[in-house]
Amino acid sequence: MTRLKYPFLALAGLSTAAALLLLLFGGRGERRVLPQAPFAGDRVAVVELSGVMTSSQDAGSRATSAHRVVDALEKHRADGTVKAVVLRVDTPGGTVVAAQDIHAALGRLRASGKKTVVSMGDVAASGGYYVSCAADRVFASPGTLTGSIGVIMQFPDYRGLFGKIGLSTNTIKSGEFKDVGNGAREMTERDRRLLQALVDDVQAQFVAAVAAGRGMAPERVRPLADGRVYSGRQAKELGLVDELGDLDAAIAAAAKLAGIAGKPEVVREKPRRRLWEMLDARFAALFPAQLQSESYLEARPLYLWR
């Protein structure tokens, strides 16, 4: 039997390999419990939502997958020891479906009898505000950027570039609108009317969500829904948020709504980042944001503040 000359080096190598595998494939959220409650079972969970939202499961380093947030909310809905959930929102929005999925998950949480509070960070705009409307109470800092109630849809026009490099395309399509938004040709007026009707419908869904969530008539929401952003203080004056306060104030409010006496036990949950996501973030930091790929945001209606 061969004995290792330096067994401690082998042990160190195995430990390093195990750590790398955990970083590469570990995707479960970290759960940290801060014991403060006078007795077990009085818990408030804090879930983080940061970065551009997408419905893709592999969101990369500059975005947040709605699946991760929904999974965390569903886990707390099923946990009998969690009495309330605070969603910390720090996002300019993202895809429509991502915002609607998280909004629906918050709605299910409320329907289960658990109290929900949103705490807005630096930015909780467009889709970030859409999500926030589903909570029982909404907190913002005075300087938070929020609002941006609106829809945006953008299509690059490549004709000038193609002309310079001598590139052209041939399109075979089954109907007039099959290649609507094609950047290799001019957008027709009929194309524009079709896409505008789509944007208007998605905007009506946004207005309806705000009206229902904030207890406001749609007629009152529409003048506020022209895409502009508001400070947290302006949003409070307009009835778009309930209170001005930080995360701690939101946690205290959630505990009070849930009937928890004293300081609650706080469960903070933040998705663990995989190794390739951390490397992607390091690489992205070398380039201006406008040069970074955002293919998941192209050619679709977005609840996004740009």
Salt bridges, closest charged atoms under 4 A:
GLU74 OE1 - ARG77 NH2 2.66
GLU74 OE2 - ARG108 NE 2.76
ASP79 OD2 - ARG31 NH2 3.21
ASP136 OD1 - ARG110 NE 2.89
ASP157 OD2 - ARG159 NH2 2.71
GLU176 OE2 - ARG190 NE 2.64
ASP179 OD1 - LYS173 NZ 2.84
ASP179 OD2 - ARG185 NE 2.96
ASP191 OD2 - ARG185 NH1 2.79
GLU219 OE2 - ARG222 NH1 3.97
ASP226 OD2 - ARG228 NH2 2.53
ASP242 OD1 - ARG137 NH1 3.80
ASP242 OD1 - ARG214 NH2 2.88
GLU243 OE2 - ARG137 NH2 2.84
GLU265 OE2 - ARG43 NE 2.64
GLU269 OE2 - LYS75 NZ 2.54
GLU269 OE1 - HIS76 NE2 3.33
GLU277 OE2 - ARG68 NH2 2.89
GLU277 OE2 - ARG274 NH1 3.99
ASP280 OD1 - ARG62 NH1 3.81
GLU294 OE1 - ARG306 NH1 3.87
